Amino acid sequence: MTFTQRLPAACYDAAIERVRAEMSADGVAALVLDDPLDVAYLTGFHHFPNERPVACWLPLSGDPVLLVPDLEREYAADQRARAEILAYPEFPGVRSPFAVLAGHVRAPDAAAYAPSTSVARAAALAEAFPGTRWSACGAVGRVRLRKLPEEITLHEEAARIADEMLAAGVELVRSAVESGGELPTETELASHVISHGSRLMYARHEDVVVVPMLTGGLVYGGPNSAQPHRLPGGDRLRAGETFMLSLGCAVGGRFVESERTFVIGEPTARQARYYEAVREAQQAGTEALVPGVTCEEANRRCLAVIEEAGLGEHIRHRQGHGIGLGFHEPPWLSDGDATVLAPGMILSSEPGVYVPGHAGYRISDTVLVTESGPRRLTAYPRELADVTI
């Protein structure tokens, strides 16, 4: 059975109405959104961002307008963008892209852009719309926190693929161990799981939504894994050491991450101690992802388990982060984020400990907040016996 990645038109209509309700509450007559993920959220147009502006003009009433360079006009049409497509010739051009937009729409007395809009883009808007008062408005960001049901379906499918990528990576290592051959390098293992996920994507899905990281993976073994965001290198995995598979996948532009730490050979007491502390912290942190709990409180409950195990000095990062159209996006499961968790939010739960010269240990699941509690979308087993090769 094939799976269509494109959301139906009604989903974009629903997203726009949710954003317009926030705009109305903020007293905003029109929004200009130039973040590529905001553009994709409201119009369904996914693109590779560069110096040429792509923006969505969203008034309180009437159709949205998608501003694109002419060289992207056909691509936007091919993706069935849910907006009127307005093309400008080139950038920087004799006439600025935002001047083209200003000549096409009715300029309100007051309008807004997203907080992520650059100072240069904000200045260009002010120049193109001299009679409009401009301010920043986070309406789209607030709406994107809670996923539509159709978005959740895409995340669920991405989770299935990400888990299968993990299984494919384990099988590659297990086969090498059982044959007595050379173990793969970090880059070889990363390439294997990424290509496996991509093949699954195109075999199962119609109208694949292509984004810069359709499937991706970070792989690090032994002491390298003590550096949380290290890129894969040419080092080979080694018997007796751990290795980490940190994998991501996007279906319909909606991301998940599925991540496990594995042990090659019988775990030592030291390895077991670190692993179990992280597993218990991940369990406690995941259980805290319920409506009404703040992000900082969930983070506190999660990391307290590691601290109580006497490993607080090896904590290098927060419990996790929001996931959606962005691989990392608000809210943040961290001290300082008082966002109250609500149904429809999707977050990573990924505590870790990192011991320089030895290894890092991290377990990550993508978790949906529901009325009845947290629901893991990724499901690869987490017990130490399950991750021992």
N, C-alpha and C positions, 0 to 999 in steps of 0.2 A: 504494500500500500504506500503511495506517495503522499508527501506532506507539502502543502503550499505555504511558503514563508511570508507572502505578502498579506498584510492586514486588510480586511475589507474596508471600503470607504466609510462605513458607519463608525468605525473606530476613530478615524481622524476627525469626523464630525463631533464625536463625543469628547475627544481630547480638546478640540477647539472650544467647545462650549464650557468645559471645565476651566480652561484658561481665561475665557471671557468673563466668567463669574468672578475670578480673582482680580482681573483688570478692573471690573466695575467697582469692586470693593475698594480698590486702591485709587479710584478716580482717574484711571488711565484711558484715554480715548483710542490710542493706537500703540502697538508694540512693533519695534524692529528687532528681529532676532537674527544674529549672524553666527551664533555657535552652531557648528554642523550637526550636533546632536539635537539641539532644539529645532532646527530646520527639519531634520528627519522625523522628529516626534510629531510635528504639526502637519507636514506635507507628504511624508513617505519618500522624500528625495534624499538618498544617501550619496555622498560624494567624498572625494579626497580633498581636504581643505588646502588651499595655497594662498598666494598673494591676491588672487582675484576674488573679490567679495561675492559670497552667496548669502542671501538674506531673505527672510520671510517678513512681509508687512502684514500685520494682523490688526484690522480695525475692530471696533466693538460690533459692527454689523457689516454685512457684505462679504464678498469672497476674499480670502487671503491672496496676496500676490507673492510669487516666488521670483526674486531677482537673481538672475544668473548671467554669467558671461555667455556670449553667443556660442562659443565652442562647447558649452554644456547644455544648450537648449534641447537638442535632440535626445540627449541622455535623460534629461528631466522628463521629457514626454514619454520615453520608453518605460520609465519607472511609474508612469501614470500618476505623477505628482498631483496631489489634491489642492491645487491652487492655480490661479491664472499665472502663466509663465511670461515674465517680462525680461527680455534679453538686452544687454548693453554690448557695444562692439568689442571693447578691449580695455585692459587696465594698464597704466593709469588712464590713458585715453585723453582726447581733447575735452571731453565732458565726463565728469566723474560718474561712476556707477550710481551713487546716491542722488546725483542731480537728475539722472534718467528716471529714478524712482520718484523723485519729487515732482517731476513733470507729468507723471502718470496718475498719481493719487491725489486725493484732496487732503491738504495739510491741516491738521487740527491745531488748536491753540496750544495743547499740551500733549506730548507723547513720551514714550519711554523706550529704553533699550535694556538688555539683560545686564546684570552685574558683571558678567564675563566679557562684555564688549570692551575692546581696547580703547585707550585714550585717543589714539589716532582715528579710529572709526567713529568715536563719539564726536570728535571735532569735525570730521567729514559730514556727519549728519547735520550738525548745527549749521555748517556752511550751506548745505543743500536746502535746508528748511529754516531760513532765517527768521521767520515769524513764529516758530514753534518753540515752546519751552520744553527742554529735555531733562529727564531724570532717569534714574535706574529703577527697575522693577523686577522682582524675583518671582513673578506669577508663574512662569513656565516651570521653573525649578521646584516650586512648591507642589505643583500638580504632578510632576514626574515622580515624586516620592512614592506615590501609591499607584500601582500598576493596574491597568484595565484587565479584565478576565482574559481577553484575547492575547494580551502581552504575556500573561502568566503561562498560557499554553506554549508560547514560543520558548520561554525560559525552561519549561519542563522538557521540551524536546532537546534543547541544548544540553541540559543536564544528563540526559541519556547518552548523548554522544560523548560528552566529556568523561563520563564513567567508563565508556568503552575504550576511550583513548588510554586511560589509566591501565585497564586490563591488557591492552595491546603492548604497552610498555613493559609491564611485568612479565608477559609471556616472552618477549624478546630477551630479557635478562635471564629468566628461568631456563630458557632453551640453551643459552650460552653456558650457564652453570652446569646443567645436566650433561652437556656434551663435553665438558672440560675444555672448551675453547676460550678464546679471548673474550672478555667482557666488553660491551660497547663503550665508546667514549660518550661524554655528556652530549656533544653535538650530534652524534649518530643516534642516540636515543631520542633526543628532541626532534630530529628530523623524522624519525620513524613514527612517533605518536602524532605529530602535526599532519603528516601526509595521510596517516590512517584516518584521522578525523575528517580531513577534507574529502577523502574518497567516500566515506559514509555519508557525508553531507550531500554530495551530488548524486549518489546512488538512490537516496531515499526521498529527496526533496525536489519539487518543481519550483521554478522561478526563485532561485537562490538569491537572497539579498547579500550582495558582496560588500563587505566592510574591510578596512585596512587589516584587521586581524580576525579572519574567519575562524581559524583554529590556531592556537599558539601554545607554546610550552617553554617553561624554564626547567632545566635539569641541572642538578649539582650533586656531586658525591663527596663523601668524607668531609674533610675540613672546609672544602669550598662551600658546603651547605651552611656554614656558620655565617655567611654573608647573605642576608635575606633576599636581596634583589640582584644577585650576581647573574651575569649572562653565561650560558653554557660555553665551555671551552673544550680543549682537546684532551683533557685528562680522562683516563679510563676509570670506570667503576672498579672497585676492588673488593674481593671477598673479605668478610669480617667488618666491613664498613657499612654505613647507612648511605642512602641516596634519596633525594627528594624529587618528586614529579609534581610540578606546579602547572596545571593545565587550564586553558580557557577555551571557550567555544561560543560562537554567536550564531543564533538562528533567528532570521528576520531582524538582524541587528540587535537582538537582545542577548546579553551575555550571562554566562555562569562561570564559576571556577570550581574545579574539583582537584584536591591536592592531598597527597599522602607522603609520608616518610616511610621508607622501606629499609629492612635490614637484610644484608646478604650473608647468610649463615646464622648459626645460633646466637641470639642476642646475649651480650654480656650483661652483668648486673648493672653496670653504669648506663648502658644503652637502654635497658628496660626502665631504669629509674627516670631518665629524662623523658622517654616516650610516654610512660604512664602518667606523668605529671601533665603533659600537654594534652593527652587524651581526656583526662578528667576535667581539665580546664575547658577544653572545647565542649564537653558535655554540659558543664555548668553554664557556660556562656550561651550555648544554643538554647538551653532551657529557659534562659532569661529573656529571650526574644519574644515577648508577649505584649499585647496591647496595653498601654498605660505605663509601661516601664520606660524610663529615659535611656537614651543611648549611653550616656556616661555611667548610669547605674549598671546596665548590662555589662559594660566593659569592666567595671569595678568587680562585679561578681566573678567574671571570667578570670581576670588576672590575679585575683586574690588566691585562687587555688595554686597557682605557680609560686606565689610568694610564700604561702603557708607550707609548701614543700621545700622551702629553703633555697629556691632557685631564682629569686627576684632579681639578682644581679645579671641574669642572662636574658631578661626581657628586653626586646629591642623595639617593639611596636605595639600598637593598640590591638583590640580584639578583631576588628574588621571594619567594613565599609559597605555602603550601598552599592548595588549593582543594577544596571538597567541597560539603556542604550550606551552608557559608558561602563567600562570595566571597573573603574573606580569613580564613584560619584556619591553625593550626599544621600543619606545622612552618614555620619562617622561614628562608629562604635569606639568612642574615645573620651577621655577626660575633656571637658570643655564643650561637648555637644549635648545640649539639654533637649534635643528633639525627642518628642514622645513617640514611641513606636505605635504603629497603627496597622490594621489589616491591609494587605496589599503591598506592603513594603517588602523588598527583597534585599538581603544583606549577606555578606560573607561572615562566617564565624571561623577565625583562623589564628588562634593564639600560637605562639611558638617560643622556644628557648634556643639560644645560640651560644655555643661554647667555643670560643676561638681556639683553633688548633685541633679541635676534635670534630664537631659536627653541629648542624642545626636540626631541630625537630619541629615540624609544623604540620597541622592537620587542618584542612579547610573544606567546608561545605557551603553551598549556596542554600540559604534558608528563607522560606516565605513566612511572613507573619500572618497568622489567621486569627479569626475570632476565638477559635478553640485552642490556640497555642502555636508553637513553631512547627513548620513542616520542612524537613530537609528535602530539597529537590535532587541533590546529588546523593548517591546511596552506596558508594564503594565502601566495603567493610572497614572498620577502624580498630578492631582488637589487634593486639600485638601479634598474635598467631596469624592473623589475616595478612599482615604486611611483612612477614618473614619469608624470605626466599631461600 
